[in-house]
């Protein structure tokens, strides 16, 4: 049995603090294999005056795992990189213990070799960590020192083994108290080919869908054991062509669970009766994977749907009383002054929804955007992408784009640009005890408080 200190190296709380689902699942997997695990969450522990050095001294771990959820805020306007303080946190652990340090998490998996070098850690787990991390820990426990420093999962975790465990009570209480939600996954993987996206690189290109009863069992457990009164489904895309998402909705209605929840949806051809089912099942809010505002730029991002589908999806869900937010990137492939104007006209017609606008696309290794940026001479093929680099269409001037967005969104609480400008309002509502994304409050303010 190994003693493991698992560090959650996430400091961001905008627009709401995100419960560390991935590290919690890895911790549960390690405990199931007989290891002693202490989960040390940066946001929680520093709030109550703790330090990582003190935690290392108190627990004397055999292995220290550090989970990197994000490496920057992907906001070209108000850019914030996290790798500096994350490196300092790793070095704080290094200075307090001779235990091997293993990096992991979604952020680490984006460019594992580069981040292992940057953080000066010993090993890293890229991709799903439940089995790969435990396997590495047990090799280290046997005295092995693997030559391969980056460890990959042997095979994708079967859907039946993707699940959750009751979260640490103190940690759950903290995140709920900070306005956040408890979260879970109904499936992993993504079959789509969006030009900027890393989900297929992290989770694979085919869905691994859990049984509806297992998902709802977990939602019920989070409600009953952790007092969760708002939940988030963190699938890359909740609605799938096979309809497993509707089976979850049917199971929720059958059990009358009555816990509001949110999820990420892809615009599609929805049937009105399916939207009504989702509302009865407790769906309270949707984050739409819209990403572009015109047919030309949707095609440039290889989204695979039309603006007509965006408009119709928005209309159906908002008419059902489901709060909606669209996250739209301007300046992507195919963007021109004409598509900017057309896109803003399209966005103007998205009634009953909050729209967050971004400028430029974060370039990440292995994505179609990286390949396009190299082809267009915007980045070098060997360029270091750890310092954030953004793709901006060479056909549209940055100052023109900024002015157009600022003018179109000016004075509207339901149109947010720059994207971080709603953070102060969100934090204020969370301090009052409200949960989740708070789009209903932005919409209420836009309607004059009605």
C-alpha positions as CSV (number, residue, x, y, z in Angstrom):
1,X,0.0,0.0,0.0
2,X,1.3,3.4,-1.0
3,X,0.6,6.7,0.8
4,X,-0.5,9.2,-1.9
5,X,-1.0,12.9,-1.7
6,X,-3.1,14.0,-4.7
7,X,-2.9,17.8,-5.3
8,X,-5.6,19.7,-7.2
9,X,-3.7,22.6,-8.8
10,X,-6.6,24.8,-9.9
11,X,-7.0,28.3,-8.7
12,X,-9.7,29.7,-11.0
13,X,-13.2,30.3,-9.7
14,X,-14.7,32.1,-12.7
15,X,-17.6,32.0,-13.6
16,X,-18.0,29.5,-10.8
17,X,-15.5,27.2,-9.0
18,X,-15.5,23.7,-10.6
19,X,-15.5,20.7,-8.3
20,X,-12.4,18.5,-9.1
21,X,-14.2,15.5,-10.5
22,X,-11.2,14.0,-12.3
23,X,-8.9,14.0,-9.2
24,X,-11.8,12.7,-7.1
25,X,-12.2,9.7,-9.5
26,X,-8.5,9.0,-9.4
27,X,-8.5,9.1,-5.6
28,X,-11.4,6.7,-5.4
29,X,-9.7,4.3,-7.9
30,X,-6.5,4.4,-5.8
31,X,-8.4,3.7,-2.6
32,X,-10.2,0.8,-4.2
33,X,-6.8,-0.7,-4.9
34,X,-5.8,-0.4,-1.3
35,X,-3.8,2.8,-1.3
36,X,-4.1,5.5,1.3
37,X,-5.0,8.8,-0.4
38,X,-5.2,12.4,0.8
39,X,-6.8,14.8,-1.6
40,X,-5.4,18.4,-1.2
41,X,-7.3,21.0,-3.1
42,X,-5.6,24.3,-3.7
43,X,-8.8,26.5,-3.6
44,X,-10.1,24.8,-0.4
45,X,-6.9,24.4,1.6
46,X,-5.5,27.9,0.9
47,X,-8.9,29.4,1.9
48,X,-8.4,28.0,5.4
49,X,-4.7,28.9,5.6
50,X,-3.1,25.6,4.6
51,X,0.0,25.2,2.5
52,X,1.2,22.3,0.4
53,X,4.5,22.1,2.3
54,X,2.6,21.6,5.5
55,X,0.4,18.9,3.9
56,X,3.5,17.1,2.7
57,X,5.1,17.2,6.1
58,X,1.9,16.0,7.8
59,X,1.2,13.0,5.5
60,X,4.7,11.9,4.4
61,X,3.5,10.6,1.0
62,X,5.3,7.9,-1.0
63,X,4.0,9.5,-4.2
64,X,2.7,13.0,-4.9
65,X,0.2,13.4,-7.8
66,X,-0.5,16.9,-9.2
67,X,-3.6,17.5,-11.3
68,X,-3.5,20.4,-13.8
69,X,-7.1,21.1,-15.0
70,X,-6.2,24.2,-17.1
71,X,-3.0,25.8,-18.2
72,X,-4.5,29.2,-19.0
73,X,-7.9,31.0,-19.3
74,X,-8.0,30.8,-23.2
75,X,-9.0,34.5,-23.3
76,X,-6.9,36.5,-25.8
77,X,-8.3,39.8,-24.4
78,X,-7.4,39.3,-20.7
79,X,-5.0,36.5,-20.9
80,X,-3.9,34.7,-17.7
81,X,-1.4,31.8,-17.8
82,X,-1.5,29.4,-14.8
83,X,1.8,27.5,-15.4
84,X,4.0,29.9,-13.4
85,X,2.2,29.3,-10.1
86,X,1.6,25.7,-10.9
87,X,5.3,25.2,-11.4
88,X,5.9,27.0,-8.0
89,X,3.4,24.6,-6.4
90,X,5.2,21.6,-7.8
91,X,8.5,23.0,-6.6
92,X,7.0,23.5,-3.1
93,X,6.2,19.8,-3.1
94,X,9.7,19.0,-4.4
95,X,11.3,21.1,-1.7
96,X,9.3,19.3,1.0
97,X,9.7,15.7,0.0
98,X,11.9,13.2,-2.0
99,X,8.7,11.4,-3.2
100,X,8.2,11.0,-7.0
101,X,6.0,13.7,-8.4
102,X,3.4,12.6,-11.0
103,X,1.5,15.1,-13.1
104,X,-1.9,14.5,-14.7
105,X,-5.2,16.1,-15.5
106,X,-6.8,17.5,-18.6
107,X,-4.5,20.5,-18.8
108,X,-1.4,18.4,-18.5
109,X,-2.6,16.0,-21.2
110,X,-2.7,18.7,-23.8
111,X,1.1,18.8,-24.1
112,X,2.5,16.3,-21.6
113,X,6.1,16.2,-22.6
114,X,6.4,20.0,-22.6
115,X,4.7,20.4,-19.2
116,X,6.7,17.6,-17.6
117,X,9.8,19.6,-18.6
118,X,8.3,22.9,-17.5
119,X,7.2,21.7,-14.1
120,X,10.3,19.6,-13.5
121,X,8.3,16.6,-12.3
122,X,9.3,13.0,-12.5
123,X,6.4,11.3,-14.4
124,X,3.1,12.2,-16.0
125,X,-0.1,10.4,-16.9
126,X,-1.7,11.6,-20.1
127,X,-5.4,10.9,-20.5
128,X,-7.6,8.9,-18.2
129,X,-5.9,8.4,-14.9
130,X,-7.9,5.9,-12.9
131,X,-5.9,2.9,-14.0
132,X,-2.8,4.4,-15.5
133,X,-2.0,6.4,-12.3
134,X,-2.5,3.4,-10.0
135,X,-0.4,1.2,-12.2
136,X,2.4,3.7,-12.1
137,X,2.1,4.1,-8.3
138,X,2.4,0.3,-7.9
139,X,5.5,0.1,-10.1
140,X,7.1,2.9,-8.0
141,X,6.1,1.1,-4.8
142,X,7.9,-2.0,-6.1
143,X,11.1,0.0,-6.5
144,X,10.9,0.3,-10.3
145,X,11.8,3.5,-12.0
146,X,10.1,3.2,-15.4
147,X,12.1,4.5,-18.4
148,X,9.0,6.0,-20.0
149,X,8.2,9.2,-18.1
150,X,4.8,9.8,-19.8
151,X,2.3,7.0,-19.1
152,X,-0.7,6.4,-21.2
153,X,-3.8,4.3,-20.4
154,X,-3.5,0.7,-21.6
155,X,-7.1,0.7,-23.0
156,X,-10.0,3.2,-22.6
157,X,-12.0,2.6,-19.4
158,X,-15.2,0.6,-20.2
159,X,-18.4,2.6,-19.8
160,X,-19.6,0.4,-16.9
161,X,-16.5,1.4,-14.9
162,X,-16.8,5.1,-15.4
163,X,-18.5,6.3,-12.3
164,X,-18.2,8.3,-9.1
165,X,-17.8,7.9,-5.4
166,X,-19.2,10.0,-2.7
167,X,-17.0,13.2,-2.7
168,X,-15.1,14.3,0.4
169,X,-17.8,15.9,2.6
170,X,-15.8,19.0,3.4
171,X,-14.8,19.5,-0.2
172,X,-18.3,19.1,-1.4
173,X,-19.6,21.6,1.2
174,X,-16.9,24.1,0.2
175,X,-17.7,24.0,-3.5
176,X,-21.5,24.2,-2.9
177,X,-20.9,27.1,-0.5
178,X,-18.9,28.9,-3.1
179,X,-21.8,28.8,-5.6
180,X,-20.5,25.9,-7.5
181,X,-22.1,22.6,-8.3
182,X,-21.2,18.9,-7.9
183,X,-20.6,17.3,-11.3
184,X,-20.6,13.9,-12.9
185,X,-20.1,12.2,-16.3
186,X,-22.7,10.3,-18.3
187,X,-20.2,9.4,-21.0
188,X,-16.7,10.0,-22.3
189,X,-15.5,10.5,-25.8
190,X,-16.5,12.8,-28.7
191,X,-17.0,11.7,-32.3
192,X,-17.0,15.2,-33.8
193,X,-14.1,17.0,-35.5
194,X,-14.3,20.7,-34.3
195,X,-11.1,22.4,-35.5
196,X,-9.9,23.7,-32.2
197,X,-11.1,20.9,-29.8
198,X,-9.0,18.5,-27.8
199,X,-11.7,16.3,-26.3
200,X,-11.2,13.5,-28.9
201,X,-7.5,13.6,-28.1
202,X,-8.2,13.3,-24.4
203,X,-11.1,10.9,-24.3
204,X,-11.3,9.2,-27.7
205,X,-13.5,9.6,-30.8
206,X,-16.3,7.3,-29.8
207,X,-18.8,7.6,-27.0
208,X,-18.6,5.3,-24.0
209,X,-22.1,5.9,-22.5
210,X,-23.0,4.8,-19.0
211,X,-26.3,3.1,-18.3
212,X,-29.0,5.6,-17.5
213,X,-29.8,4.0,-14.2
214,X,-26.1,4.3,-13.1
215,X,-26.0,8.0,-14.0
216,X,-29.2,8.7,-12.1
217,X,-28.0,6.5,-9.1
218,X,-25.0,8.8,-8.9
219,X,-27.2,12.0,-9.1
220,X,-29.3,10.6,-6.3
221,X,-26.3,9.8,-4.3
222,X,-24.9,13.3,-4.7
223,X,-28.2,14.8,-3.6
224,X,-28.7,12.5,-0.6
225,X,-25.1,12.2,0.7
226,X,-23.6,15.5,-0.3
227,X,-26.7,17.7,-0.1
228,X,-26.2,18.8,-3.8
229,X,-29.0,21.0,-4.9
230,X,-27.6,21.7,-8.4
231,X,-25.7,19.2,-10.6
232,X,-23.6,19.5,-13.8
233,X,-23.2,16.8,-16.4
234,X,-19.7,17.4,-17.8
235,X,-19.8,15.3,-21.0
236,X,-18.2,17.0,-24.0
237,X,-21.7,16.8,-25.6
238,X,-24.6,15.5,-23.6
239,X,-27.0,15.0,-26.5
240,X,-25.9,12.0,-28.6
241,X,-27.4,10.6,-31.8
242,X,-28.2,7.3,-30.2
243,X,-30.5,8.9,-27.7
244,X,-28.9,7.7,-24.5
245,X,-29.3,11.2,-23.0
246,X,-33.1,10.9,-23.4
247,X,-32.9,7.6,-21.5
248,X,-31.3,9.5,-18.6
249,X,-34.1,12.1,-18.8
250,X,-36.8,9.3,-18.7
251,X,-35.1,7.7,-15.7
252,X,-35.1,11.0,-13.9
253,X,-38.7,11.6,-14.6
254,X,-39.6,8.0,-13.5
255,X,-37.8,8.5,-10.2
256,X,-39.0,12.1,-9.7
257,X,-35.6,13.1,-8.5
258,X,-36.2,16.9,-8.6
259,X,-32.7,18.1,-8.7
260,X,-31.9,20.9,-11.2
261,X,-29.0,20.2,-13.5
262,X,-27.1,21.6,-16.5
263,X,-25.2,20.2,-19.4
264,X,-23.3,21.0,-22.6
265,X,-25.4,20.5,-25.7
266,X,-24.7,20.5,-29.4
267,X,-27.2,22.4,-31.7
268,X,-29.2,19.8,-33.6
269,X,-32.7,18.9,-34.9
270,X,-34.6,18.4,-31.7
271,X,-38.1,17.2,-31.4
272,X,-40.3,19.5,-29.2
273,X,-41.5,16.5,-27.1
274,X,-37.8,15.6,-26.3
275,X,-37.1,19.2,-25.1
276,X,-40.2,19.0,-22.9
277,X,-39.0,15.7,-21.5
278,X,-35.6,17.2,-20.6
279,X,-37.3,20.1,-18.8
280,X,-39.5,17.7,-16.8
281,X,-36.4,15.8,-15.9
282,X,-34.9,18.9,-14.3
283,X,-32.7,20.4,-17.0
284,X,-32.3,24.0,-15.9
285,X,-29.5,25.4,-18.1
286,X,-27.7,24.6,-21.3
287,X,-24.3,25.6,-22.4
288,X,-24.5,25.5,-26.2
289,X,-21.4,24.4,-28.2
290,X,-22.2,27.0,-30.8
291,X,-18.7,28.5,-31.2
292,X,-19.3,30.6,-34.4
293,X,-22.0,33.0,-35.6
294,X,-22.5,32.4,-39.3
295,X,-22.6,29.4,-41.7
296,X,-19.3,30.4,-43.1
297,X,-17.4,30.4,-39.8
298,X,-19.3,27.3,-38.5
299,X,-17.9,25.6,-41.6
300,X,-14.5,27.0,-40.9
301,X,-14.5,25.4,-37.5
302,X,-15.9,22.2,-38.9
303,X,-18.9,22.3,-36.6
304,X,-21.1,20.1,-38.7
305,X,-24.3,22.1,-38.2
306,X,-25.9,25.2,-39.6
307,X,-27.0,28.5,-38.0
308,X,-30.6,27.5,-38.7
309,X,-30.0,24.6,-36.3
310,X,-28.5,27.0,-33.7
311,X,-31.5,29.3,-33.9
312,X,-34.1,26.6,-33.8
313,X,-32.4,24.8,-30.9
314,X,-32.2,28.0,-28.9
315,X,-35.9,28.8,-29.6
316,X,-37.1,25.3,-28.5
317,X,-35.1,25.3,-25.3
318,X,-35.8,28.8,-24.2
319,X,-39.5,28.4,-24.9
320,X,-39.4,25.4,-22.6
321,X,-38.0,27.6,-19.8
322,X,-34.4,26.3,-20.0
323,X,-31.8,29.0,-19.5
324,X,-29.3,29.0,-22.4
325,X,-25.8,30.4,-23.0
326,X,-23.9,30.5,-26.2
327,X,-20.1,30.8,-26.3
328,X,-19.1,32.2,-29.6
329,X,-15.6,32.8,-31.0
330,X,-15.1,35.6,-33.5
331,X,-12.0,35.7,-35.7
332,X,-11.8,32.0,-36.5
333,X,-11.1,30.4,-39.9
334,X,-13.2,32.1,-42.7
335,X,-14.0,35.2,-40.6
336,X,-14.2,38.4,-42.7
337,X,-15.7,41.8,-42.0
338,X,-18.9,40.5,-43.8
339,X,-19.1,37.4,-41.6
340,X,-18.6,39.5,-38.5
341,X,-21.6,41.7,-39.5
342,X,-23.7,38.7,-40.4
343,X,-22.7,37.0,-37.2
344,X,-23.7,39.9,-35.0
345,X,-27.0,40.1,-36.7
346,X,-27.5,36.4,-36.1
347,X,-26.5,36.7,-32.4
348,X,-29.0,39.6,-32.0
349,X,-31.8,37.3,-32.9
350,X,-30.9,34.7,-30.2
351,X,-33.8,35.6,-27.9
352,X,-33.8,34.5,-24.3
353,X,-30.1,33.5,-24.2
354,X,-26.9,34.9,-22.8
355,X,-24.1,35.2,-25.3
356,X,-20.4,35.2,-24.4
357,X,-18.1,36.5,-27.2
358,X,-14.4,35.6,-27.5
359,X,-11.8,36.9,-29.9
360,X,-9.4,34.3,-31.4
361,X,-8.8,30.6,-30.8
362,X,-6.2,29.1,-28.5
363,X,-3.9,27.0,-30.7
364,X,-3.2,23.6,-29.1
365,X,-1.0,20.8,-30.4
366,X,-2.6,18.1,-32.6
367,X,-5.6,20.2,-33.5
368,X,-6.8,21.2,-37.0
369,X,-6.4,24.9,-36.0
370,X,-2.7,24.2,-35.4
371,X,-2.3,22.7,-38.8
372,X,-4.2,25.6,-40.4
373,X,-2.1,28.2,-38.6
374,X,1.1,26.5,-39.8
375,X,-0.2,26.4,-43.4
376,X,-1.1,30.1,-43.2
377,X,2.3,31.0,-41.8
378,X,0.8,32.2,-38.5
379,X,2.9,29.8,-36.3
380,X,5.9,27.6,-37.0
381,X,5.5,23.9,-37.1
382,X,7.9,23.6,-34.2
383,X,6.6,26.5,-32.2
384,X,6.3,26.2,-28.4
385,X,2.6,26.5,-27.7
386,X,2.8,26.5,-23.9
387,X,3.0,30.3,-24.0
388,X,-0.5,31.0,-25.2
389,X,-0.9,31.5,-29.0
390,X,-4.2,32.5,-30.6
391,X,-5.4,32.0,-34.2
392,X,-6.9,35.2,-35.7
393,X,-8.2,35.2,-39.2
394,X,-5.8,37.1,-41.4
395,X,-8.9,38.5,-43.3
396,X,-10.3,40.6,-40.5
397,X,-8.6,43.4,-38.6
398,X,-8.4,43.0,-34.8
399,X,-9.4,46.6,-34.0
400,X,-12.4,46.4,-36.3
401,X,-13.5,43.2,-34.7
402,X,-13.1,44.6,-31.2
403,X,-15.0,47.7,-32.0
404,X,-17.8,45.8,-33.7
405,X,-18.3,43.4,-30.7
406,X,-18.1,46.2,-28.2
407,X,-20.7,48.3,-30.0
408,X,-23.1,45.4,-30.5
409,X,-22.9,44.2,-26.9
410,X,-22.8,47.6,-25.2
411,X,-25.2,48.1,-22.3
412,X,-26.7,44.6,-22.4
413,X,-26.3,42.2,-19.4
414,X,-27.2,39.2,-21.7
415,X,-24.4,39.9,-24.1
416,X,-21.0,39.6,-22.5
417,X,-17.8,40.9,-24.0
418,X,-15.0,40.8,-23.0
419,X,-15.9,37.3,-21.7
420,X,-14.6,37.9,-18.1
421,X,-16.6,41.1,-17.6
422,X,-19.5,39.2,-15.9
423,X,-17.2,37.6,-13.3
424,X,-17.8,40.3,-10.6
425,X,-21.5,39.9,-10.8
426,X,-21.3,36.1,-10.7
427,X,-19.1,36.2,-7.6
428,X,-21.6,38.6,-5.9
429,X,-24.5,36.3,-6.5
430,X,-22.6,33.3,-5.4
431,X,-21.8,35.0,-2.1
432,X,-25.5,35.3,-1.6
433,X,-25.9,31.5,-1.9
434,X,-27.0,31.1,-5.5
435,X,-25.7,28.1,-7.4
436,X,-24.5,27.5,-10.9
437,X,-24.0,29.6,-14.0
438,X,-26.5,32.4,-13.1
439,X,-27.6,33.0,-16.6
440,X,-31.2,33.5,-15.4
441,X,-30.0,36.5,-13.4
442,X,-28.3,38.0,-16.5
443,X,-31.4,37.5,-18.5
444,X,-33.6,38.9,-15.7
445,X,-31.5,42.0,-15.6
446,X,-31.7,42.3,-19.4
447,X,-35.5,42.2,-19.1
448,X,-35.5,45.0,-16.6
449,X,-35.8,42.8,-13.5
450,X,-39.0,41.0,-14.6
